[in-house]
């Protein structure tokens, strides 16, 4: 095929006096091609070849169209290829034509069925798209795949990304809450695919039954929760492209991070730096368009949303409640009561009558027990053997001073009485910080200090002095220490100290 340049060279050679035969020899073209170039200044526009008729296939057009229409209801990998369609026409319907005619007709039908789209434009502040992307991150313990929630504004293409421990409802609530705080505003619409953690039930069209907590989130921030039609990810193209950005740019090569907090700081920086570039065919930067977006969006509400899910559970005789196949401990005084479990992505709170009675780090290991030793201290005097046999106490990592003090107690009082003295010492941890009790144990080196009651007195004495040495919060806030000293004089506690020290021999 002759190019435009070939036409020009051939025409210049003929202008210079070369014959058609000589030009054909020089350019290694046929004389017919040379005459064609001389007859017109440039090649003719490309003309698609007319489709060849296939008379033998004509009577099978309806059957082929019906088979392809039925394929729409079949799994994607179990639909008819042109070869399989040809075989069925030949074997089942006595088709006598060739394969090429079938292939060409199937290709023509598929071209007609190609889905087309209409370019859309969204108003500033109107619409936010949400989706998850999945990437691998190298943490100190191992390489793990983690889900990343992406929120993208449809007008400005401004993103927010946050790595979460799961794709559960509480993780989505937490991620979206942090996303709104990051943007400093709220969209009028939030678009999702159809995750069951958000759309609990899918009906015809766009009607959905929302997860109650996602409905509460939408009500709190006053946005309209909307969803794409199933298998129509093209309805939220901006976040779909941002998933590719996450995977191909922000997570290539595989990033290294200490933990999710460290990695999320990196993602936040990526999102902020992205505002300095123009998106697509826009001349303005993402940041400039987002400023316009924020001016038209909804403001943040005055109060923060509580990003958790609720569940009721009864506290069993082992002082635990069960949530998501994991058991969490509570103090023994609440056994038998019904508690409300508030589950967050990283922690679990147990609440009774509006009061938090226990808080634990969230576990995602099914069958695990998350037990706080302090919750079981009250039951130890009745079951002292549990001190050495219950896993909750055997796995309790206390400073060496505690075990050393126990050994000295048992030398002084015997194994049985020594253990009971040690249990009473441990019970001090329910009301005092570990460091305070540890300090007393390290200082109690004389024989008179090997007594639980003496240790308790000394711990209470330290607590009293610590409370007196700390000024009230009002004085710190006002930075008016002179006025504080005038209004609240320091009391004389000499007589009280003498009372506490009765029978307490100094070890110094």
C-alpha positions in Angstrom: 0.0 0.0 0.0 1.3 3.4 -1.0 1.7 6.1 1.6 1.3 9.8 1.2 5.1 10.1 1.0 5.2 7.5 -1.7 2.7 9.4 -3.8 4.8 12.6 -3.4 8.1 10.9 -4.5 6.5 9.2 -7.5 4.9 12.4 -8.7 8.2 14.4 -8.3 10.1 11.7 -10.2 7.6 11.8 -13.1 7.8 15.7 -13.0 11.6 15.3 -13.5 11.1 13.3 -16.7 11.3 9.7 -15.5 9.1 7.2 -17.4 6.5 5.0 -15.6 8.7 2.0 -16.3 11.8 3.7 -14.7 9.8 4.9 -11.7 8.4 1.4 -11.1 11.9 0.0 -11.3 13.3 2.7 -8.9 10.6 2.4 -6.2 10.0 -1.3 -6.6 6.3 -0.8 -7.4 4.1 -2.1 -10.1 3.3 0.1 -13.1 -0.3 0.0 -12.1 0.5 1.5 -8.7 2.7 4.2 -10.4 -0.2 5.1 -12.7 -2.5 5.2 -9.6 -0.2 7.7 -7.9 0.0 9.8 -10.9 -3.8 9.9 -11.3 -4.4 11.4 -7.9 -2.4 13.6 -5.4 -2.9 11.3 -2.3 -4.3 7.9 -1.4 -8.0 7.4 -1.3 -9.5 7.4 2.2 -9.8 4.0 3.7 -13.0 2.2 2.8 -14.2 -0.7 5.0 -14.6 -3.9 3.1 -18.2 -4.7 2.3 -19.4 -7.7 4.3 -19.6 -10.8 2.3 -22.9 -12.5 1.9 -23.4 -15.9 3.4 -26.6 -17.4 1.8 -26.3 -20.7 3.7 -26.3 -18.9 7.1 -29.3 -16.7 6.3 -31.8 -19.2 7.7 -29.9 -19.5 11.0 -29.7 -15.8 11.9 -32.7 -16.0 14.3 -31.3 -19.1 16.0 -27.9 -17.5 16.5 -29.4 -14.3 18.0 -31.5 -16.4 20.4 -28.5 -18.4 21.6 -26.5 -15.2 22.2 -29.4 -13.6 24.1 -29.7 -16.7 26.3 -26.0 -16.4 27.0 -26.7 -13.1 28.9 -28.1 -15.3 31.8 -25.2 -17.7 31.8 -21.9 -17.4 33.7 -19.3 -15.3 31.9 -17.0 -18.3 31.3 -19.8 -20.6 30.1 -21.0 -18.6 27.2 -20.9 -19.7 23.5 -17.7 -18.9 21.5 -18.0 -18.6 17.7 -16.4 -22.1 17.4 -18.9 -23.7 19.8 -21.8 -22.0 18.1 -20.6 -23.3 14.7 -20.3 -26.8 16.1 -23.9 -26.7 17.5 -25.3 -25.4 14.2 -23.5 -28.1 12.3 -24.2 -31.0 14.6 -27.7 -30.1 15.9 -29.3 -28.1 13.1 -27.6 -29.4 9.9 -25.8 -26.2 9.0 -23.8 -26.9 5.8 -21.8 -23.6 5.6 -18.3 -22.8 6.8 -17.0 -21.5 10.2 -15.9 -18.1 8.8 -19.4 -17.0 8.0 -20.6 -17.8 11.6 -17.6 -16.0 13.0 -18.2 -12.9 11.0 -21.9 -12.8 11.8 -21.3 -13.3 15.6 -18.7 -10.4 15.5 -21.3 -8.2 13.7 -23.9 -9.0 16.4 -21.4 -8.3 19.3 -20.5 -4.9 17.7 -24.2 -4.0 17.8 -24.5 -5.1 21.5 -21.5 -3.0 22.7 -22.6 -0.8 25.6 -22.1 2.9 25.1 -22.0 5.7 27.5 -22.9 9.4 27.7 -20.3 11.8 29.3 -21.6 13.2 32.5 -20.8 16.3 34.5 -21.4 16.7 38.3 -22.0 19.8 40.2 -19.4 20.9 42.8 -20.2 19.6 46.3 -22.8 17.2 45.1 -21.4 13.7 44.8 -18.8 11.5 46.5 -17.9 8.0 45.3 -16.8 5.2 47.6 -15.1 1.9 47.1 -12.4 -0.5 48.4 -9.1 -1.3 46.8 -6.8 -4.1 48.0 -3.0 -3.9 48.1 -0.1 -5.7 49.8 2.0 -4.0 52.4 5.2 -5.3 54.1 4.8 -5.0 57.9 7.6 -6.1 60.3 5.9 -9.4 61.0 4.9 -10.3 57.4 3.5 -9.2 54.1 -0.3 -8.7 54.4 -3.1 -7.8 52.0 -5.1 -4.9 53.4 -8.3 -3.2 52.3 -8.1 0.5 51.6 -11.2 2.7 51.6 -11.2 5.3 48.9 -13.5 8.4 48.8 -13.4 10.5 45.7 -15.3 13.7 44.8 -16.9 13.5 41.3 -16.4 17.1 40.5 -12.8 17.7 41.5 -11.5 14.1 41.6 -10.1 14.9 45.1 -9.3 11.6 47.0 -9.1 10.3 50.5 -7.6 6.9 51.3 -7.4 5.0 54.5 -6.2 1.5 55.3 -8.6 -0.4 57.6 -8.4 -3.7 59.4 -11.5 -5.1 57.6 -14.4 -4.2 55.3 -17.0 -4.6 58.1 -19.6 -2.0 58.7 -17.8 -0.4 61.7 -14.6 0.0 59.6 -16.6 1.7 56.8 -18.2 4.0 59.4 -14.9 4.9 60.9 -13.2 5.4 57.5 -16.0 7.7 56.2 -16.0 9.7 59.4 -12.3 10.3 59.1 -12.7 11.1 55.4 -15.3 13.8 56.1 -13.0 15.3 58.8 -10.2 15.2 56.2 -12.2 17.0 53.6 -13.7 19.4 56.1 -17.2 19.1 54.5 -19.9 16.6 53.5 -21.3 15.7 50.1 -25.0 15.7 49.3 -24.8 12.2 47.9 -22.5 9.2 48.6 -22.4 6.5 45.9 -21.4 2.8 46.6 -21.6 -0.4 44.8 -23.6 -2.9 46.8 -21.5 -4.2 49.7 -23.6 -6.1 52.2 -22.0 -4.3 55.0 -23.7 -1.1 53.7 -26.7 -2.3 51.6 -28.0 -5.2 53.7 -30.6 -6.2 51.1 -30.8 -5.4 47.3 -34.2 -4.9 45.7 -35.2 -4.1 42.1 -33.5 -1.1 40.6 -31.8 1.2 43.1 -33.9 0.4 46.1 -31.9 -0.9 49.1 -32.4 -1.8 52.7 -29.6 -0.1 54.5 -27.6 -1.4 57.4 -29.0 0.5 60.4 -25.7 2.0 61.4 -25.0 3.2 57.8 -28.5 4.8 57.9 -27.6 6.5 61.1 -24.4 7.8 59.5 -26.3 9.2 56.6 -28.8 10.8 58.9 -26.0 12.3 61.1 -24.2 13.9 58.1 -27.4 14.5 56.2 -26.2 13.0 52.9 -28.3 10.8 50.6 -27.1 7.2 50.4 -27.2 6.0 46.7 -26.1 2.8 45.0 -25.0 1.8 41.5 -27.0 -0.8 39.6 -25.5 -4.3 40.1 -22.5 -4.9 37.8 -22.4 -1.2 36.8 -19.2 0.0 38.2 -19.1 2.6 35.4 -21.6 4.7 37.4 -18.7 5.7 39.7 -15.7 6.0 37.3 -13.7 8.4 39.5 -13.2 6.0 42.4 -12.7 3.1 40.1 -9.7 5.0 38.5 -8.5 5.9 41.9 -8.3 2.2 42.9 -5.8 1.9 39.9 -3.9 4.9 41.2 -3.6 3.3 44.6 -2.4 0.0 43.2 -0.1 1.2 40.4 1.4 4.4 41.9 1.0 4.7 45.6 1.6 1.0 46.3 4.2 0.2 43.7 6.7 -0.9 44.7 5.2 -2.8 47.7 5.3 -0.3 50.5 6.8 -0.9 53.9 5.1 0.3 57.1 5.4 -0.2 60.9 1.6 -0.5 61.3 -1.6 0.8 59.9 -1.2 4.2 61.6 2.2 4.7 59.9 0.8 3.6 56.5 -2.2 5.8 56.8 0.0 8.8 57.4 1.7 7.9 54.1 -1.7 7.6 52.3 -2.8 10.9 53.7 0.4 12.6 52.3 -0.3 11.0 48.9 -3.8 12.5 48.9 -2.6 15.9 49.8 0.2 15.9 47.2 -2.3 14.8 44.6 -4.1 18.1 44.9 -1.3 19.9 43.2 -1.8 18.2 39.8 -4.4 18.6 37.1 -6.8 15.7 36.5 -7.6 14.4 33.0 -8.4 17.2 30.6 -8.9 19.8 33.3 -6.6 22.8 33.3 -7.2 23.6 36.9 -5.5 21.6 39.7 -7.5 19.2 41.8 -6.9 21.5 44.8 -8.4 24.5 43.1 -11.5 22.5 42.0 -11.8 21.0 45.5 -11.9 24.5 47.0 -14.9 25.2 44.8 -16.3 21.8 45.8 -15.9 22.6 49.5 -17.7 25.9 49.1 -20.8 24.2 47.7 -20.8 21.1 50.0 -22.5 20.6 53.4 -20.7 21.7 56.6 -19.6 19.2 59.2 -22.1 18.6 62.0 -21.4 20.2 65.4 -21.1 16.8 67.1 -19.0 13.8 66.1 -20.6 10.5 64.9 -19.8 7.4 67.0 -18.5 5.0 64.3 -19.4 1.7 65.9 -21.9 -1.1 65.7 -24.0 -2.3 68.6 -24.9 -5.7 69.9 -26.5 -7.0 73.0 -24.9 -9.9 74.9 -25.3 -11.5 78.3 -22.3 -11.7 80.6 -21.6 -15.4 81.4 -20.3 -17.0 84.5 -16.7 -16.7 83.2 -17.1 -12.9 83.2 -17.1 -12.7 79.4 -19.3 -11.5 76.6 -19.1 -12.9 73.1 -18.8 -10.8 70.0 -17.8 -11.8 66.5 -16.6 -15.3 67.7 -14.3 -13.6 70.3 -14.8 -13.4 74.1 -14.0 -10.3 76.1 -13.8 -10.0 79.9 -15.7 -7.7 82.3 -15.4 -7.2 86.1 -17.1 -10.0 88.1 -19.8 -7.7 89.7 -21.6 -7.7 86.3 -22.0 -11.4 85.8 -25.5 -12.3 84.7 -26.4 -8.9 83.4 -27.1 -7.9 79.7 -24.5 -5.5 78.3 -24.3 -3.5 75.1 -21.2 -4.2 73.0 -19.9 -1.3 71.0 -17.5 -2.6 68.4 -15.0 -0.2 66.6 -12.4 -1.2 64.1 -9.6 -1.3 66.7 -11.4 -1.6 70.0 -14.4 -3.1 71.8 -16.3 -1.4 74.6 -18.8 -3.1 76.9 -21.5 -0.7 78.3 -24.2 -1.2 81.0 -26.7 1.6 81.7 -24.7 4.0 79.7 -21.5 3.4 81.6 -18.4 1.8 80.1 -17.4 -1.2 82.3 -14.6 -2.6 80.1 -12.6 -1.7 77.1 -10.4 -4.0 75.0 -8.3 -4.0 71.9 -10.3 -5.5 69.1 -9.4 -9.1 68.0 -10.2 -10.6 64.7 -9.0 -14.2 65.6 -12.1 -16.4 65.9 -12.1 -18.4 69.1 -9.7 -16.1 70.9 -10.3 -14.8 74.5 -9.3 -11.3 75.4 -9.1 -11.2 79.2 -8.0 -8.4 81.5 -6.4 -9.8 84.7 -7.7 -6.9 86.8 -11.3 -8.1 86.1 -10.6 -11.3 87.9 -8.8 -10.0 91.0 -12.0 -9.8 93.1 -12.6 -13.5 92.7 -9.0 -14.6 93.6 -9.4 -14.7 97.4 -12.1 -17.3 96.9 -10.0 -19.3 94.3 -6.3 -18.7 95.2 -5.3 -21.7 93.1 -6.3 -19.7 90.0 -3.2 -17.6 90.5 -1.0 -20.4 89.2 -3.4 -22.3 87.0 -5.6 -19.8 85.3 -4.1 -18.6 81.9 -5.3 -15.1 82.6 -2.8 -14.9 85.5 -0.1 -17.1 84.1 0.2 -14.9 81.1 0.1 -11.7 83.0 3.4 -9.9 82.3 4.2 -8.0 85.5 7.5 -6.3 86.4 10.1 -8.7 88.1 9.6 -6.9 91.4 6.2 -8.5 91.8 7.4 -12.1 91.5 10.4 -11.3 93.7 8.1 -9.9 96.3 5.9 -13.0 96.1 8.9 -15.3 96.7 9.9 -13.3 99.8 6.3 -13.4 101.1 6.2 -17.2 100.7 9.6 -17.5 102.5 8.2 -15.4 105.4 4.6 -16.7 105.7 4.7 -20.1 103.9 3.3 -21.0 100.5 -0.4 -20.8 101.4 -0.4 -17.6 103.5 2.2 -16.0 101.3 0.0 -16.5 98.3 -2.9 -14.8 100.1 -0.7 -11.8 101.0 0.4 -11.6 97.4 -3.3 -11.7 96.2 -4.1 -8.7 98.4 -1.1 -6.9 97.0 -2.3 -7.6 93.4 -5.8 -6.3 94.3 -4.2 -2.9 94.9 -3.8 -2.6 91.1 -7.5 -2.2 90.8 -7.3 1.2 92.4 -3.7 2.3 91.9 -1.3 2.5 88.9 1.1 -0.3 88.5 4.1 2.0 88.8 3.0 3.1 92.3 2.6 -0.4 93.6 5.9 -1.4 92.0 7.7 1.5 93.7 6.4 0.3 97.1 7.4 -3.3 96.5 10.9 -2.3 95.5 11.3 -0.2 98.6 9.9 -2.8 101.0 13.0 -4.7 101.7 12.8 -5.1 105.5 11.0 -8.0 107.2 8.3 -5.6 108.5 7.4 -4.8 104.9 6.5 -8.4 104.0 2.9 -7.8 104.9 0.0 -7.0 102.6 -1.5 -4.5 105.0 1.7 -2.6 105.3 2.1 -2.5 101.6 -1.4 -1.2 101.2 -0.7 1.6 103.8 2.4 2.7 101.9 0.6 2.7 98.6 -2.2 4.8 100.0 0.4 7.2 101.5 2.1 7.6 98.1 -1.3 8.2 96.5 -2.1 10.9 99.0 1.1 12.7 98.4 0.7 12.4 94.6 -2.7 13.9 94.7 -1.5 16.8 96.8 1.4 17.5 94.6 -0.8 17.9 91.5 -2.6 21.3 91.3 -6.2 21.4 90.3 -6.9 21.6 86.6 -8.3 25.1 86.9 -5.0 26.5 88.2 -3.1 24.9 85.3 -5.6 26.2 82.7 -5.4 29.8 84.2 -1.7 29.7 84.9 -2.4 31.7 88.0 -0.3 29.8 90.6 -0.1 32.7 93.0 -3.9 33.0 93.3 -4.1 29.2 93.6 -1.8 29.3 96.6 -3.8 32.0 98.3 -7.2 30.5 97.7 -6.3 26.9 98.5 -3.6 26.7 101.2 -1.7 23.4 101.6 -3.0 21.5 104.6 -0.9 20.2 107.5 -0.9 16.4 107.3 1.8 15.5 109.8 -0.7 13.9 112.2 -2.3 11.9 109.3 1.2 10.7 108.1 1.9 9.5 111.7 -1.3 7.6 111.7 -0.5 5.9 108.4 3.0 5.0 109.6 1.9 3.3 112.8 3.5 -0.1 112.8 5.2 0.7 109.6 9.0 0.5 110.1 11.1 2.4 107.6 13.4 0.3 105.5 15.8 3.0 104.5 
